[in-house]
Amino acid sequence: MMNNILNSQFIKKVNEVTSNSWIQGIQKSITLILSFIIIGSLITVISLINNIKANLIPDLGYMSTFTFGMVGLFVAFLIPYNILQQKKNDKKMLASFTSLALYLMLIKPKFDGSGNHVTFELSRFGSAGLFLSITAGIVVTAIILFTSRYSFFKKDTLMPEFIVNLFDSLIPITFIIFIGWLGLTAKNIDPFKIVTSLFSPLSIIGQSYIGFIVIGFVYSLFYSFGISTWTLSPIILPIMLSGIAENERLAAHGLKAVNITTQEVFYTGFIAAGGIGFTITLAIMMLFLSKSQQLKAVGRATFPASILNINEPLVYGAPIAFNPLLMIPMWLNGILIPAVAGAAMRLNIVPIPDKVFWIWYLPFPVSTYITTGIKGVLLFVILFILSWTIYYSFFKYYDAQLLTNELENRKN
């Protein structure tokens, strides 16, 4: 009964959102910048060598600056392109260049008296500028889509297509650049700070202890219905990226990191061992404790993926998705694991990560050690025991149920 209601209402609504061309365009844009973020993560790992002996390798920080430190700039270009590609609009490249120009104007560069030299605040190119780049990309896309309904020429015109596109693009591009000019030249007005402040309540909520737990639960809820958490990336990823960027800035000034809602906490620190829902414990149970042949086979097939924190084989193979006996403990893990981990970080029992580290396929607790040290590993052990306790009773009941069915089938 519950599954039918959720499948017909909740899943239907979520699918409507995820299939929206705007959401898909933003998701794809964020996916395309992951390589640059991972490069920043690799630099974090390589830099650990200097903890063994100082200055053993040169400072590679500039590599991170021009990869992870440029994600805001990249997203400003990618969003119009990917949304218009979804909508099959042939002005996607023009829109992308226009969005890039608008973004560069709105981050408020400073010109010298001659106008020949310009100074940019480098941090505004990175994750700190994500909210502005997403906003700029959406505004440009909306204007281009609206003006695409109209043309200076009739449909049966004999004019070359590039001439038609040229004249039809002049007005919207001019209007968009005029918006950028207003932001650039207006005194005592900083569009970057305005947009950032408008989104600050979202960041404040997301970085709160309660917000941290809610995100963990929602992630588990979505996965238990077979919905990828990438659906939430347009909202949550900017919070996480700006959070770790702020943590890095604080650490560089000798201060303690404060933001707990980061990818480094969720995917390489504590929350997603084996995948969202801390499913590594369930994978181990299926591999070593199953009495039913079905779960034993699932354990053998999915355990290697679980070690690398790839969740889908277990979610769909056990299955967890739409299976109340395994959905419920996944939800409980989605609440209790973040609650304990968040409390430990808020109480300064374990350090909050202050370096970019997105190599989420690295097995736990190796990644935990890299992001939070030995104290983090000790917390991981506690979380592992907690997750095991939550899953165990549900697993045993489900395994016994399957074993009974297998024995009855053999008799028949």
Buried (B, 14 or more C-beta within 10 A) or exposed (E): EEEEEBEEEBBEEBEEEBEBBBBBBBBBBBBBBEEBBBBBBBBBBEBEEEEEEEEEEEEBEEBBBBBBBBBBBBBBBBBBBBBBBBBEBEBBEBBBBBBBBBBBBBBBEEEEEEEEEEEEEEBBBBBBBBBBBBBBBBBBBEBBBEBBEEEEEEEEEEEEEEEBBEEBBEEBBEEBBEBBEEBBEEEEEBBBEEBBEEBEEBBEBBBBBEBBBBBBBBBBBBBBBBBBBBBBBBEBBBBBBBBBBBBBBBBEEEEEBBBBBBBBBBBBBBBBBBBBBBBBBBBBBBBEBBEBEBBBEBBEBBBEBBBEBBBBBBBBBBBBBBBEBBBEBBBBBBBBBBBBBBBBBBEEEBBBBBBBBBBBEBBBBEBBBBBBEEBBBBBBEEBBEBBBEBBBEBBBEBBEEBBEEEEEEEEE
